[in-house]
Every structure is written in C-alpha cells, then in structure tokens.
C-alpha cells in the first residue's frame, strides 16, 4: 500500500483535520514537505486556517524547500481587504432596497458579515487552485467543531447573499415597473460573481480527483467518537475521505505502561471494524515517537507509517490500573468563585479536567449547585462523563448538573421569534409599506448579525441559571485557544451590534411592536455587561489553563495567558497534563520523560506567577468513578476549620 494523499500528483487541495491535539499540524507539515520533495518541479502551499496557528512552531528553524511556501492565513485581514474593496458596492445595495439611512447602513456593514472572515480563507484558497497559483495546497485546519463550521460556510453564506439580494429586489421591481425592463448592472454582477465563487468552491471540495480530506485521530475513546462525528458530516457534505491517520500508537514492548497502552488502543481500533462509517477507508498508523516531531524530524515522519487492519484481534495484555498521580495540586477554587473556564490547545485534556473538577467540588461542597457546561462546537462532556449530555440540563450527581449547549439552535429560536413578531407587527400597523420588499428586508436583519452571536447567546443561557439562583458555580469547558480568545473578545463587538440594531428599531418605531424580542435583546445586553464584569473580577471568575509538555503547546499557552492579561481575566492555575512518568525499564518512556522534564522547567521559568501542577498519564479517566479518583488527586483537600475556628491548610497530595 502507498500513502495516496502523498503520491497522488493530481490532488490540488488536501485538508488535514480532527480533534485538537491529535497531530493535524504535524501531519500537514510533514505531508507538505513530502509532496514538495516527491514533485520538485511543482509549487506547493502549506496554509493554516486555525486562529491559533502552529505551523511556525512546528517547522521551528527548519528551512522548507524553495518550491514550498508557508502561510498562516489571517482571515480577518482578508475580510478587511474585502470590505475596503467592496464597501461602495455593499452600501449601494443597502441604500437601493431598504428604508435604512446611511448611518444605519454603515453601522451594520462595519459589524456584520457573519462568518465572512472564515469564508474569505476558503475562497482565497479556491482561487489559488483555480488560477493554478500552486500545484497543490495543503491545509492545516482548526479543531473539529470549528472546521465543520468553516466547511459549512458555503451554505451559511447563501443566507448572507440572500439578504443582499433581497435589498436589490425592490430596486429591480421598481425599475421594471416604471421603465418596462431591468438590465442587470454592476451590483448584480458583484453578487452573481460572489455566488459563483461559492459554487465553484463547493464543486472543488466535492471533487475526489482534486480534493481530499484526511482525518487525523488517536486510538482513544473520546477522540474516536469525535472523529466518527466528523466522518458523518464530511459524508453529508460530500467531501471525499479515503484514508485515515491514527497517530501515536504504542510499540510492542515489555514495558507494562506501553503494553497497557497498546492493548487499549488495539481494543478500540478492533471495535471500529463493526461500524459502517469507518468501513471502506484505508487506515495508516504512526508510532509514538520519543522526540517531539518538529523541524527536521518532520522529513522522516511518514517513514514510520504502517497499514492497520481493523479485522485483526486486539493485542492481549494484563490491564494496568494506574492511579491518578498529581504533583503540586492547587487549592480548590474559592467559595466566592462563580465561573471557571478551562482553556487551552485542543487535545490537552480540558474536558477531562473540567469534569473532574466539577465532580470533586460537587462531592466536597454539599448544598452548592454546580453547572458543568460546554460551548465547544465539538462537545466532549458526554464521552468524559460516560452518560448522555445534551442541550437540556442533565443531573449527573447530587449538586452537579451538565449540559452541552447547542449554539446554532439557540440562535435559530431567536430568529424564529423575531419573524413571528415581525409578521404580526407589519400586518397590524404597517399596511402603508411596500410589504413584499420591506418585510423581507426586516426579516433579514438578523441574518446580518456578527459571527459569534450564537455562542454568546448559548453562554447567556447558562448565565441565566446563575442569575436566578439555580446554580452557584459555572464550570465552562471552552473551545480550543484560538476560538476561545475570539469568544472572550465578543461581548464588545456584539454590544456594538445590539446598539445598532436597537437604533434601527427605535428610529422606525418598531421597539414596542416587537415586545418579546426587544425584551430578550435588552436582557442579552445586560448579560454582556455582567459577563465582562465577571470575567475581570478575580474573586468571581478565573481561567484554568491546561497544556501538555510539548513546544507547540508551550507557545500556544503563552499566547493564551498573554491574551488573558490583556483582557483583564485572571489565570492563576496552569495544569501540565498527560506527563509521562519516569521509567528505568523502557527506553521510550524514559526518553519522553527526560524531554518533558525540560519542558516543565521552561513552563516554570516563563510563568512564575502561576500555580503549576503536573498531571501524569494514567488509565483513561472516563466515567464518574474515574473522574472522582482524578478529582481527589487534582486539588489539595479543602481547608478545614476546627472547633476553635483555626483554619488548617492540609498538605498537598500526590496520588
């Protein structure tokens, strides 16, 4: 067998995607180097669409060949260039077809264009393919949930184009009525060209001869579940998948730790053979390397690839029961804390540590209700807790409730409420308007909302539980770093958009005609102000950063903590997760441990003002029983008060 995504010269577009932390960037960088070496006369581009770029960290000081260009795509800059280039077109479209004045139009054009920054990245990549600027483009994508949002952009952008086309419809109608005919002009051409670009993009991504998506996964329960969900969505979008990469497989070894890891991985892979969505794919396994695969090591990365058969029996070994081991556990969060955000690079174990923390606090603070909530589009709470969690609150334990908020559903409910109220208002009070057009323009206003409004609405749903006293503490399993940072900055953008939206409603006397919507948006505005206040109050809210002991995770953690400082968000605790214990019997474990010890030193030196905790690799902490064990080791015992009122601070525990 051959790695066809490396050797198929006809491929023009190659995506690497999957859950955060599985090695997407490594696979993409190594594939770009391999293809540029195999086809030295062709020109290649390696590009990242992840807001938290890692390509530069992955390549380190290694100089790529001359036929390979490296680009960490700045979608926001591309969007700003688009706005500058087409601002006059957008303003003219809006002024032709709506009752909005110039000030209204300017505000919405500055704040809206939902998701267009991400679409710009895809359209630019598609343009490079069409114009043969490069013979092949390799894309390092964001973690699963946000990659799917990116791949759904062609469909979402049709709503935006529909809103703009609605604005032109009235102008077309009037020209045709009073002049007898309508000749498409420059603005029609602008919309038509953009719509055609989106169609060509879809055609490209669905063409198996030119495009391929390579999922990268790990043989771990949570990761495989997310990869399965990704495969379903890729099939629905008709994006071709032929090969799947399974990274970091344990070798055959006499080491008990490696044996146990290999047994667990083999058992999980064997189960995939019975699942239809995995059948028909070619599986490639890559070993767990002792050295971090960066820089010059990337050139030899694919030499370790071997074919995997899902039909073979899983390796047999006596399962190990590795208890949680934690060095330097912090104190439990203060009772005054109302919000904890677990943040970090994808795949570092944010969900696991958030779940373990929630379980621990529910056990040790009886009578204090805790809400464990996920805003990551690729939710992991169900897999971590080992029980079904969805958009409705689910009781996990006494004192602990969990939910995975469906941000898209929350936003759709708002739009439906708006349309129903608007229909009643127009029918009753606005008979003098040119209804076939003005009503459609009004209906489309929410389609011009800024990106991230749905995520803020989802979080606000959780905040409402805090406000009404249902819960005393919100523990948030956040999206990976790049999207979390954008999320933390959203309140200011959305607050500006709400002011613009309310300005239109007030100017055209619609506020009292849409009472439910107005009330909901007023509450959203108040929640945004309260959210900003909470985030910047260290006695009430904190970010608990989670990292693993690699150079790429180190760099991303530095970006995260710098942003927290810039935004005024406290980040007092740093968990270094999935550390490898020392071993006198296994050369692989010993080499990894030595490398990771050096990284621990770097973390201590770079972030001296934070409590640093090392969490060692253990049996997969999935299910309530395992999470209880981890939660007990993860924090020091709560301070106890004796009969004389003296506080006893108990010593740290290392399990």
Secondary structure, 3 states (H helix, E strand, C coil): CCCHHHHCCCCCEEEEECCCCCCHHHHHHHHHHHHHHHCCCCCEEEEECCCCCCHHHHHCCCCCCCCEEEEECCHHHHHHHHHHHHHHHHHHHHHHHCCCCHHHHHHHHHHCCCCHHHHHHHHHHHHHHHCCCCCEEEEECCCHHHHHHHHCHHHHHHHHHHHHHHHHHHHHHHHHHHHCCCCCCHHHHHHHHHHHHHHHHHHHHCCCCCEEEEEEEECCHHHHHHHHHHHHHHHHCCCCCCEEEEEEECCCCCCHHHHHHHHHHHHHHHHHCCCHHHCCCEEEEEECCCCCCCHHHHHHHHHHCEEECCCCCCCCCCCCCCCCCEECCECCCCCCCCEEEEEECCCCCHHHHHHHHHHHHHHHCCCCCEEEEECCCCCCHHHHHCCCCCCCCEEEECCEEEEECCHHHHHHHHHHHHHHHHHHHHHHHCCCCCHHHHHHHHHHHHHHCCCCHHHHHHHHHHHHHHHCCCCCEEEEECCCHHHHHHHHHHHHHHHHHHHHHHHHHHHCCCHHHCHHHHHHHHHHHHHHHHHHHHHCCCCCEEEEEEEECCHHHHHHHHHHHHHHHHHCCCCCEEEEEEECCCCCCCHHHHHHHHHHHHHHHHHHHHCCCCEEEEEECCCCCCCHHHHHHHHHHHECCCCEECCCCCEECCCCCCC
